């Protein structure tokens, strides 16, 4: 069943109704299912809502997306922030969850302002376990090196003092081995998937969201092939429960939390659209001709947008750019 789930056929996912995701969606709307995710123990103030997805794990939903919080005897690990203007209010919500404990680690899944803009406020609200080179009165702060470079150049958020350049980075905290996995050239060139194996939670950042087509930031190194590779890696990490429902909790960058079947359904949709656009590009169609052909039409009611920061046309253009680049590379390699 597992190997079939990871293939593109989609038969095992399209027939499923996402019971777990439905429970999580209701919880983010303000009503938690005690059987699925446990009771809420504090209340959030607008514009934030949050849900307890594991006994030691919370997801805070704000205007810019999701912030994940792992709790334990040693303190808290926070994954992502919000834009700078929301930092003070986000800290208030985090303190409600953390209680008397301390925010010990802050991890950024990417360098977008909506995921890293409030870094300074969040890490300044924490206190790291003392080290020889770093101050104690801020949380330890980690991201991929490409995120550090981006934030240092853009000034859109405080950049981490600690980074990694390898395929992954791991550390042990709160009786759990935490794995930070690089997803090259996906949404951007600095994306990380954050896996909490003991909690059975993986935080996907902008690699996966449940609101729109994937946001492929080509200016910051994103690509359609990297996006698909990252989605497949996310599926490799997750483990489904009975009837392909439940199991590992997948936390998207934006929208409701879900499980492996939700990610696989999303991956299938992106792959189908990529293949359609590739076939059109291979026939020599221009970008405008591809847009006119509406390769996303049967998915637009669910994922599309005609206005806002990420439209369907922007997505089609990013995919078109990616498949054209891959074709040029293949042609060059063949010469």
CORDAQUI-V53344 format. One record per backbone hydrogen bond with DSSP energy under -1.0 kcal/mol. CO is the residue of the C=O (numbers start at 1). NH is the residue of the N-H. If there is no record, write none. Layout:
co:nh
CO:NH
CO:NH
This chain:
co:nh
1:5
2:6
4:7
10:14
13:16
17:19
18:22
19:23
20:24
21:25
22:26
23:27
24:28
25:29
26:31
27:30
33:37
45:48
49:61
51:59
54:57
56:71
57:53
57:54
58:69
59:51
60:67
61:49
62:65
65:62
67:60
68:79
69:58
70:77
72:75
75:72
76:104
76:105
77:70
78:107
79:68
82:118
83:86
84:87
86:90
87:91
88:92
89:93
90:94
91:95
92:96
93:97
94:98
95:99
98:101
102:76
103:127
104:140
105:78
106:142
107:80
109:192
112:115
112:116
113:117
115:81
116:119
118:122
119:123
120:124
123:126
123:139
138:128
140:106
141:162
142:108
144:147
144:148
145:149
146:150
147:151
148:152
149:153
150:154
151:155
162:143
164:145
167:182
169:180
171:178
176:173
178:171
179:195
180:169
181:193
186:223
187:217
188:186
191:183
193:181
194:203
195:179
196:200
196:201
200:249
201:196
202:251
203:194
204:207
205:208
205:253
208:253
216:218
217:220
217:222
218:221
220:189
223:227
224:228
225:229
226:230
227:231
228:232
229:233
230:234
231:235
232:236
233:237
234:238
239:248
241:244
242:245
249:202
250:258
251:204
253:66
254:210
258:250
259:263
260:264
261:265
262:266
263:267
264:268
265:269
266:270
267:271
268:272
269:273
270:274
271:275
272:276
273:277
274:278
275:279
276:280
277:281
278:282
280:285
281:284
286:290
287:291
288:292
289:293
291:294
294:297
296:299
296:300
299:302
299:303
300:304
303:213
305:312
311:315
312:316
313:317
314:318
315:319
316:320
317:321
318:322
319:323
320:324
321:325
322:326
323:327
324:328
325:329
326:330
327:331
328:332
329:333
330:334
